[in-house]
């Protein structure tokens, strides 16, 4: 099954495995690292006819796809089939280093000019242009602001330089070294270390553990131009590349330009032999035990690994993958039910079966718990696995999965017309790199739909048996677990064997309940007020029960409807700090009084309806979406959640367990101190901001949450916003019927509060962690959100500040990988906002970097800005705004939701483009003078307590 569908369904998957899978799923062959031609030429499947494909005389391949979302934009990708696995022992880290160097000087863009070039044509560095390196691929991305031949030629010129025009001067290699080391430092964490340790154990015998993408210090600290050039010339050959162009282009003209720009490219010499990744050699039952106290949770898994050979794409292969995907969904559903039953033990659980590089396949059942409950968790996982292997899956479970898959396929077809160009480009590359045929949504529905309808229980059971009929089991135990015995592996093995010797009974599935079960309202509520906002194409009705419903029809997402229901006062009304942390998890895991979340999920199988609850600063919020044909079901679901709310004991227990693990991890993490201490410090010590202490959260009771939320659900102010591709009259009738049947609601009025800024104060705090990195923060008090004219200009000031910071902290000093500046004006605290700088640095350099930050701020305040700086800040922003205003996200979240409470939001779209375009140097300089006052700067430093 295509991976994008699977990701939408899977709610838990360990980062260590997911990152590796996403970075490295591809094919190697001994004869050619990248097989000639196309996957479809080695398959009985035909590609999406919307693709225009070709191969130039030098072997360079291209794919062009015309697509108009977003309008006038074009996504370019240069895929190079090489990564860290292609390195020699002496080159470990060079593939990624080289990717960085492409931005530091090429044939047509001397050092320091490429980022400026991007900014000058309206693109942001990092947002519209970026790159990534993984085990077996390096991909460069550019999102062009226009699809004209002029802009395509500019984009192709950059890509052709990446392909064969890197300068790799010694001076620039040395300059970038600090950035590479800083990125390596920024990646370091307990989670990353656990991932690396697991990879080394599980993939022992292969090249994977020896080729971490970031590389090793002994290479990074001494790499020179010659070393980088040797890798570049070895693997950057035209026949090892693919250019993907998706967007508002004319294919035939684009193909002609591709030939002009890329056919002259030539590689140097012959490519080396392709890497042999080796094989895993696990036999019997083994234990991987990796205590990591700073992780904050204990992860447990039962896994099996085996070697296999790459296979070309085919109908049979896709049928097999579909069966495997169905088995994943069924096991995942069982684990979700187990989590609900064992909420005091399991905080997360999941099942996955996948492959690495088409050479190593694995199946894994896993869970997260606390260190003192690892034995029970291991037993639960073993039971779930053996129930499936001994008794198989049921017809009822299979039917549910069939409905879900078919619904996903139908939804993909219905929404195909407004797919995003960048996402399409990424998917084309993923399929090509995986040696898979790229299919259109219609082709996928035709192919998989037939397979789904023919799918049988015995087929799934046979596949599960085959996957687990290997000669090995690996029991993984890692995280904040400590086994005191002399031989922890033996303890784990003995525990597993004891559970494995016990008999199991068949799995008992969740019951199927009726939905909707509440009586459908017979008539609509009386409309007391109607308003139309023709300038923005929206309208609102206010009902006699004081419910306001705002509608806007759009065509930005074909056949899709989105809804947002704002209730009450949100975090502003929180009676005790910490309750809002629990509210979201408890509500989402509780379902309704009649149907638990598991019952609801099963009852809604085969539907696209998705609803989630969140706690906002000034309201509680249900947000949902569905295909437009299921609009009534979407509204019915929210209606039930409001009319028959549940806050279950099991959901409370599980949410509290997750929070306990989160706090435990944050207590040992530099970043955690930002939420636990720095945020509160920057709010003048106000306990409403930042995370409250864990002992305070732990002492909270479910009854406190019920006393807070249930009255709000029953009578709190209620504002509904509906945006999407629907018939306005039908949607208004539906919304009025259900929301008009709710009880009388309180008045919807804005509320504000006050906090103070720690003017001129300094916070130094330390974290007991082995990770050697620090974070420095500098902040200046600004103003609240509601003067939109000022808020927009503060955003521009932050962009200019960040660009200067990038040039000094990253490019000149090499002291940090991604220094950040942002403006944070408050929507709920009167007069409060801040301009904030945050930089990850090496321990011992905190004060020096703070001095540099302060120096840059003073220069902004005293010397002003240049017209070039302003233009380079505004250009990418203006490009992005043209896309933003054509998205449902913008209209829902920034304009319409909450607009009854804050009517000024409805005016913002009318002025946004012109207001941003009209920003002047004098206005930005005035803000810098007003706010970037040295005496008002607050500072915070978070560092490891033991600088090892």
N, C-alpha and C positions, 0 to 999 in steps of 0.2 A: 504494500500500500504506500502511496506517496506520503512522504514524511510530514508534509505540512498539515495533513489532516490529523495525523497522530498527535502532533504537538498541541492541537487545540483540545484534545481529550485528556491528556496526561497532566494531572495536577501535581505529581511528585516524582522527581527523578534526581538522583544524587548528582551534584555539580561535577564531581570528578569524572563520571562516565559521560555525562551529557556534553561537557566541553570537548572531551576527546572525540566523541562521535561527530559532533558538528564540525570539528576542525579537520577531520582526517578520513572521511568516508569516501574512498576512491579506489581505483584499480591500478595495479602495477603489472606489467608483463616484462619478461626478460628481454624480449626482442626490441620493444619500443616502450618508452615510458608513457607515451600517449599514442594509442593506436591510431593509424591513419583513418581518414574518412569520418563517418558519423556512427553513433550507436545504432541508428535505425538500419544501417547497411549490414549490421550483424544480427538483425532481429526480424521477427515476423510482425512487429508493431510499426505503424506509420506515425511520423511526427505531426505535430500541430501544423495544419496547412497555412497558418498565419505567419510562420517563420520563413524568412528568406535566408538561405544558407549558401555558403560557398567556400572555396579554397583557392587561394592565390597560388601563383606559380612557385613561390618560395615555401609553400606548405602552410602559410598563415591562414587560419580559419576565421570565419565571421558568421554571426547570426544577427539579422535585423528584424525587428518586429514593430510594426506601427501600432501605437497605443496613445490614447488622448487623455490619460489621467495620470498626473495633472496636465492641464492644458499648456501647450507651448514648451513643455519641459522634455528633456532627453536624458536618460540614464545610460552612461557608458561604463563598461566593465572590461578590463584587460585581465584575462585569466592566464596565468603562467603555471604550467603543471610541474611545479617544483616547490619544495619547502625544506623543512629541517631534516627530513629523512634523506634528502639528496646530499647532505653535507658529509664531508670526511671527518675523521676524529679531530683534525686540526682546524676544522671550520665550524665547530659547534656554536651556533648563534649567528652565523654569518648571513643566513637567508633572511632573517628578520632585520639584521643590521643593514643589509642591502636595501631592503624595502624603505627604511628610513632615509637612506642616502639618495633615493630618487627625488626627494624634495629639496636636496641640497646642491643642485647643480646638474644640468643636462645640456645637451648640445645647443638647444635654442633658448634655454632659461638658465643664465649664470647663477651662481650661488646667491641666495637671498632674494631672487626675483620671482620664483614660481608662486609662492604664497601671495605676493603682491599682485601678480598677474591674475590669479583667481579672484582676488578681491576687486580688482579693477573691472572685471567683467560681471560682477555681481554674484560671486560665489564665496562661501565661507569655508575656511580651512577647518577640517574636522567634521563639518556639517554636510557640505556639498561635495567635498573631495576628501578621500581617505583611502586607506589600504589595510590589508591584514595578511599575515603570514601564518600558515599552519604546518602540519606535518608534510603535506603533499601538494600544497598549492599556495600561490601568492596572487592576491587579487587586488587590483587598483580600481577605484571607483571615482567617477566624476558625474555630478548631476548638472547638466548644462542649463542655464536660464532660458535658452531659446533653441529652437530646432532648425534655424536657418543654416544654409550652407556655410555662411561665414563662421557661425559659432561651432558647427560640426568640425570645420577645418581646424579651428583653434583647439577643440577637444582632442581631435585625432593627432594633432601635432604633439600635444602633451603625452598622449598614450604611446606614440611612436618613439618618443624620447625615453619613456620608461622601458620600452622593449629593447632598444639598442643604443640609447644615447646618454647613458649615465656617465658623468665625468669622473666621479670618485676621486677627487683631488685629496691629497694627503692632509691638507689643512682642514677640509670639511670633514674628513673621517675623524680627525682628532676632535673637532668641535662637537660632533654628534655623539662622541663616546660618553660624555657625561649624561646626555639624555637617555641613552640606552641603559646605562647603569641605574639612572633614576627610575626608568620604567620597570626594571627588574625589581627595584626596591619597592615600588608602589604595588606590584603584584603580590609581594610576600604577605602571607597570612596563614593562620592555622588551617584554613580550608584548602589553600593551595598546597601546603606541605603535605596534607593528608592525601590529596589527589596524586601528587608526585610519588609518594610512598606506595600507594595502592597500584599505580601504574607499573612501578618497578617490580613489584611482586607478581602481579597477575600476568604481565606480558614479558616475564623473564624468558629469555631465549630468543627474543625478537629485538629489533633495532629501536623500538619505540621508547623504552626507558632511557636510552642513550642519546635521544635526540629531542629533548625538551626544546620547544620553540625559542624560548628566551635565551638559551645558550648557557655557557659556563663562564665564570669570571676569568679563568686563565686565558680564554680566547678573546673575550670582550675587551679586556684591559690592554691587549697587545695587537688586536687586529689592525692591519694597515691596508692601504689602497691595493697593494698587490694581492693580498689574500681575498679581499672582496671582489677584485677583478677576476680572479681565477674562478670563483663560483659563478659570477655573472656570465662570463664567456662560456662556461661549461653548459649552463642550463637555459639561458635566455636565448633560445633559437626560435625563429618564426614557426617552425613545425611543432613547437612545444607550447603554442599559444592559441588563444581564442579571444576574439573581440566580440562583445555582445552590445548591441545598440537597441534600446527599447524606448519608444517615445513618439513625440509628435514629428515624425519624419516621413519623407517620401522614399520608400525602399530602393527604387531603381537608382535615383540620384545618389542616395547614401552609399550604395554598393560601388558606384563609379568612383566616389571620393575615397572610399576605403582602398580600392585598388591603387589609386594615385598616391596615397599616403603610406601604405604599408607594403606594397609589393617590392619597393627597393630594399627592404630590410634584409640583412644577411647575418647569419650566425658566424662565429669564429671557431674554426676547427670542427671536430666531431663531438657530439655529446658523449659523456662517459657511459659505461654500462649502468643500467638502472639498478637501484639499490635492492638487495635481497633483504626482506624484512625479517626472515627467519620464521620459526614456529614455536608455539607454546608446547610444553611437555609435562603438563600436570597429570599425575596419576594418583588414584586413590583419594582419600579425604584429607585435606590439608587445612591449616588454619593460618589466616593472616591477622595478626594482632598488632594494632598500632595505637597505643595510648597517646592522646593529644588533648591535654587538659584544657587548652585554650579554645577548643572547638565549641564547647558549651552544650554538646549533645553527644549521644552515643549512636553510631550507625551500625546496623547489623545486616548481613546479607548471606544468602545461600546462593552460590553461583556455580556455573559449569562452563568450561571453555573447550573449544575444539578448532582444529585447523580445517580450512577448506580452500578450494581453488576458485578464482574469479569466474563468473559466468556472464555471458552476454544477456542482454535484456530479451524477454520473450513473454508470450502470453502465459506459458507454464510457470515461469519465474514469478510473474506478477500474481498469478493465482496462489502460488505458495506463500508469497509475502502477504497477501490478503488474509490467508488462513492464519498466519502467524500474528498479524495485526489483530484479528478477531480474538485470538487466544489471549493476547496482551490485554485487550479491553475487558474480557471476562474476568481474568485474574485480578485486574485492577479494580473492577466493580466489587469482587469478593473482599478485597483488602479494604476498600472504603467502608463496607458494611462491618468488617472486623474492627476498624478504627472506631466506629460509632459504639460498638459493643464494649470495646476495651479502651475507652477514652482515658482511663487512668494509667494505661501502659504505653499505648502507641500515640505518638504525635503526628507521624506521617508514615505512609507505606506505599509501595508501588511494585509493579512487575514490569520487566522489560526483556526483550529478546532482540538482539541486533548483531552487527558485525563491525569489525575494524578493518578498513582497507580491503574489504572483500576477501580477506585471508584468515581472519580469526573471528569465529562466531561465539556468542555467549548468550546465556539466559540467566536472569537474575531476579530473585525475589528479595525485597529489602524493606527495612523499616528504621525509624528513628525513635529513640526512647531515652531514658535516663540511665546513668551508669549502674544504678542498683537494680535495674529491671532487665538487664540484658538476657539473663537465662530464660525468663518467661517469654520475652519477645522472640528469642530464638525458637522456642517451642511452638509459638503461634505461627511463625513463618513456616516451620517444618510441617505443621499440621495442614495449613492452607495448600502448600505445595503437594503433599502426598494425597490430600483429598482429590485434587485435580488429576494426579497421575493414577491413582487407584480406581476412582469412581468416574472420572471424566467430568466433562461439562454437561449441562442439561439443555434440553431443547428450548426451555423457557429463556435461559441465559443467551442462547444463540439467537433467538428471535429478537431479543432486545438489541443485541449488537447489530443485527441485520438492519433494524429500523434506524439506528443511529448512523450507520454507514451510508445508507441510502439517503437519509436526510442531508448529510454532509455533501454528498454528490449533487443532489438537487440544488442545494443552496449555492454551491460553487458555480453551477450553470446559471442560476438566476442572477447572480452578482458579477458574472464574468465581464460585463460591459464596462464596469468602472474599476477594474483592477489597477493597482498602482504600478507605474512603470519600473520603479526601483525594485519592488518586490518581485515583479516578473523577471527582471534581469537576474536577480539572485537565484531564483528558482531554475532558470535556464542553465545557469552555471553549475548549480548543484547537480542537476540531472546529467549534464554533460560530464562532469567530473566523476560521477558515479557510474559512467557507462550505461546510462539509462536513456530511454527515448522520451523526449519531452512531449507530453500530450496536452491537448486543450481540455477544459472542464467537460465539454460535451463528449470528447473521446473517452475520458476517464469514466464518466457515467455509463457510457455504453459498455466499456470493457468490464469495469468492476461490478456494474449493476447485474450483468449476467452471472458473474461469478458468485455474487452474494446470494442471489436467488437459488443457486444450485448448491450452496454450502450445506454440508451435513455435519451433524455432531460427531460422527465417527471419523470424519476427516480431521477435525480439530483435535480430537483425542489422540489420533495417530501421530499428528505433528508434535504435540506436547510430549508424547512418549519418546519420539525420536530425538527431540531436542535434549531431553534429560536422560537419554540412554547412553550417556558418555561414561568414560572410565574415571571421572574425577568429580569431586565436589570441593569447592573452596568456601570455607566459613570465614566471613570477614567480620571482625569486631574492631571498631576504631572510634576514637573520640575521647570524651571525658570519662573513661572507664579505667579502673585500676584493679588488676587481679594481683593479689599479694603473694600467691603461691609462687614457688621457684620456677615452675614451668607453666606459664599462662596458656600456651598453646595446647598443652595436654589437658588442662582444665576445660577449655572450650570444646575440645574434641570429645572428651568424656561426656560433657553436658549434651552435646549434639547427639551422640550415639544413644544416650539414654532416651531422649525424646524420639529418635528415629526407630527405636525398638517397640514403641507403643502402637497399638492399633488405632486407626482413625475411622470415624464414621462419615457418611456423606455430608457434604456442605448443605446447610439450610439457607436458601435464598430469601431475599426480602419479599414481602407479600405485595401483590399488585392491588392498588387502591384506585377508587374512582376519583377523577378530577375533570372538571371542577365539581366540588361537592356543595358549595354554598349556593343558595338560590339566586338565580340570575335576576337582577333588578328589573322590575316590570316597566318602569317609565323613567324618563330623564328628569333631573332636577330642574327647577325653574332657573332660567338665565336672568340675572339681575343687571348685567352689564356686558356689552360687546364693544370691543375695540379693534380697529384695524390699523396696521402700521405699514402702509403701502410702500414707504421708502425702503423697507427691508423685507417686504413680502411675508409678513407675519400677521397673525391675528390672535386675539385672546377673548375668552369668555370667562365671566365670573358667575358662579352659581350661588343659589340661595344659601347653601351650607358653607359659604365663604371659601370654596375651593376655586382657584384660578387655574385655567388650562390655556397654555400658549402653544400655537401650532406654526410650523413652517414647512411647506412642501419644498423638497429639493430633489435634484437628480444626481447628486454627488456619489451616492452608493445605490446602484440599481437594485430595485425590489427589496430594499432594506428599510426598516423603521427602527428608530431609537427613541427611548423614553427616559425621562428623568423625573423623579418625584422627590421634591424637597419637603422635609417634614420638620416642624419644630425649630429648635434653636441650636441643635448640634452641640459641639464642644463648649460653646459659650455657656451652656446651662449645666455643664458637668458639676455635680455636687461634691465629688471627691476626686482629686487627681488620680488617674489610673483607670477609671471606669471606661473611658473612651478607648483605651487600648484593648479592653476585653470585648467591648460591644460588637465590633465588626465580626470577629471570629465566632462569637456565640450566636449572633443572629444568623449568619450565613450557614452555620452548621446545625441549626435547630429546625429549619423548615417551618411548618405550621403546627398547630395543636393536634390536628388529625393526622398529618403526614410528616414524618421526619424528613430530613434532607435526603436520606437514602431512598425513602419511599417516593418522594417527589421526583427524584432523578429517574427512578424506574418507571414511574407513571408517565413521565414526559418523554420517554424514549421515542426516538424517531422525530423529534421536534427540534427546531432551531432556537427555541426560546432560551434566553440566558439572562438571569437577573442576579445582581449583587448588591449588598448593603454596605454602606460606608458611613463614617462619621466625619463630616466636614467642620470647618471652623464655625459656621453659623447655621448649619442645618444638618439633619440626618438625611441620607440620600439613598434611595433605591434607583439604580440605573440598569437598564435592560435593552436588549435588542432582539430582533427576529426578522425573518423574511416577512414581507408585507402581508402575505397570505395567512400568517399566524398572528396578526396584530391583536385580535380579540383574545387569543390564548395568552399573549404577553400581558395584556391589561388584566385579564382574569387572575393571573398568577400574582401580580402585585396587589390586586384587590384582596385575595385570600391572605397574603402576608400581612396586610394592614388590618383586616377584619378578624383574623384568627391567628394572631402572632403567638409564637412559642419561644421561650428561652429555657432550653433543656439543661438538666444537670450534666448530662454527658458532654454537651457542647461546652459548658463552662469548664469542666474538668480538662478537656483536651486543649482548650484555648489557654487556660492557665498553665498547662504543661509546656505548651509552645513558648509562652512568654518566659517561663522559667529558663528554658534553654536559650532563648534569645538574650536574656539578661546575663546568663552565665558566659555566653560567648562575647558579648559586648564588654563585659568587665575585664576581659583579657585582650581587648582589641583597641588599637589607637583610635580608629574611627568611632568606636562605641562611646568614647569619652565626649565626642562632639554632642551626641544626643543626650547623654547622661549628665553632663556638666556645662559644656560651653554654651549650648542653646539657652539654658537657664541664666547663666552669667550675662549673656548679651541682652536678656530681658530684665536686667536689674535684679536678678534673683527671684523673679516671680515664679512660684511653683506651677502655674498653669502652663508654662512654656517648657519644652524639653520633657524628658522622661523622669517620672518620679522614682524615688528609690525602690528597689525591689521589695524590701520588707513591707513597705506601704502597700504596694500592689498585691503582694501575697496575702495580706490581711483582709482584702476586700471579699465581700460575700455576694452570691448570686442575687439575693433579695434586694441588695442595693441597686443592682442593674435593673431588676424588674421595676423597682419603684421609680427609677429615672425614665426608662424607655417606654413602658406600657402606657402611661398617661399621655406621652407625646404622640405615640401611634394613634391613640384614641381620639385626641382632640387638638393636638398641636397644629399650628398653621400648615397648610398643605398647598403646594404649588407644583403643577404638572407641566412638563415641557415635552413636546413631541415633535421630532424632526425626521424627515425621510421622504421616500418615494411612494407616497400614498395619495389616495383620493381625500381631499380635505373634508368634504361633507361627510363621507362615511367615517372618517377618523374622529371627527367632532362628535358624531352621534354615538360612537362606541365609548369614547372617553367620558362623555356626559352621563351615559347610562350607568357606568360603574362608579366613577368618582363622585358623581352626584348622589349616589346612594350612601355615601359615608356620613358619619355623624357631623354635627355642626363643628366648625373649626374656628380656632382663635384667629385674631387679626394678624396679618402678616406684616410686621414692622421691623425695620432694621434696628439692631442693637449694637452698641459700641462700648468698649471698656478702655482702660488705660494701663500702660506699663511704662517703665522708664528705661533709659539706655545708660549703661555704665560709663559715662563720659570720662575719658582719660585713665580708666582703670586697666589693670593687668591681671590675668589669671594664668598661673602656671600649675599644671597638674601632670601627674605621671600615671602610667599604667604598668602593671606587673605583667609584662609580655616578653617573649623571646624574639619577637619581630622587631628588627632594628630600623624603625623609621619614625619620624616625628611629623606632626602637623602644626603649622603656624597659621593663625587667623588674625587678620586686622580688619576692623570695622569702624565705620563712621555713621553717626545718626543722620537720618534723612527725614522722610515724611511718610504719611500713610498713602494709601492707594488711590483715593477718590478724586484727586485732581489728575485726570487722565492725561492732560497736556503735559504735566510735570512727570508723571510716571513714565511716559514714553521717552522723554528726554533723559531720564535717569538710566533707562535701559541702554541708550546710545552711549552715555558716559561710561557705563560698565563695560560695554564692548571695546571702547577705545582704551580704557584702563587695562583690560585683559590683553589686548594686542601689545601694548607697551610692556606688560609683564611677561608675555611670551618672548618678546625679543630680548629682554634682559635676563630673566630667570632661567628660561629654557635655552634659548639660542646662544646667548653670550656666556652665561655662567654654567650652563648644563647642570643646574642644581635641582631641577624638578621636571617631571615628564609632562604634566598637564596642569599648570597653575590656573586657577579659576577666579573670576570676578563676577559677582551678580548683584543686582539691585533687588532688595526684598522689602517692598512696601507692604504694610499690613492692611487687610480689609476689615479687621475687627478692633484693632487697638488705635484709638484716636491719636493722630500725630506721630505714630511710630513707624519707622522703617529704617533700613540700614543698607549701606553699600559695604559689601563684604568680600574680602580676599581670602582664599584658602589655598595653601600650598603644602604638599608633602615633600619633606626634605630629609637629609641624613642627620641623625642625632649629632649634636655638637655645632650645627650650622643654623640653629633656629634664630638667634639674635641677629646674625649677619643678614639673613633673608628678610627678617622684619625691617631691618634698616634699609634694605633695598626697596621694599614695598613702600615704606614711608617716603623715601626719596622720590620715587615715581609719582606718588600722590602729591607731594609738594610741587613737583615740576608741572603737573597737570593744573594745579591751583594757581601757581605763580606765572607760568609761561604760556598757558593756554594750549590750544591745539591747532593743527594745520588743516587747511581745506582738504588736503589729500587724506589725512586721517579720518576726517568726517565722511568723506566720500566712500572710503573703504569700509567704514562701519555701516553706512546706510545702504550701500549697494546690495550686499547679500541679504540684508533685512528686507529691502523692497522686493527682491526676487522671491523671498519666502512668503511675504505677505500676500502676494498674488496667488499663491497656492492655498494659503491658510483660509482666505475668504471663500474659497470654493470647497470647503470641507464641512461635514456635519459636526465634527469635533468643535470647530470654532464657533459655529452658530449655537450649538447646544451649551458648551461650557463657558464661553466668554461673553455671550450676548443674551441668550434667551433664558437660561436657567437662573432663577433668582431675580428676574427682571421685574416682577411685581413688587418685590421688596426694594429693589434698586432700579427704578425706571430709567436712570441715566444710562444704563448699559445699552439701551435700545438706540441711543444716539451715537455710540462709539463707532459702529461700522461706517457711518456716514462721513466721519471725519478722518478715519484712521490713515488711509493711504496719503491723502493730501497733507495731513498733519505731520506724519513722519517725513514725507518728502520735503516739507518746508522747514525742517529743523536747521538752525544756523549755528555757525561756530560760536557766535556770541552767546547763544542760549546755553550751549554746553559749558562754555567757560564760566558763565554766571553760576551754574549749578556747582561746578568744581570749586569756585571761590566760596560759595555759600556753605558747602557741606564738607569738603575735604580739608578740614581744619586740623592741623597736627595736635593741638591740645585736646581735641575731642575724640581722638582715635582711641578705641579700646583694642587691647591685644590679648591673645590667648595662645599658649603653647602647650601642646600635649606631646609628651615624650615617653619613651620606655624608662621605667624606673631603674633598670639595670642595663647600662650601655655596654654590651658584651663585645 
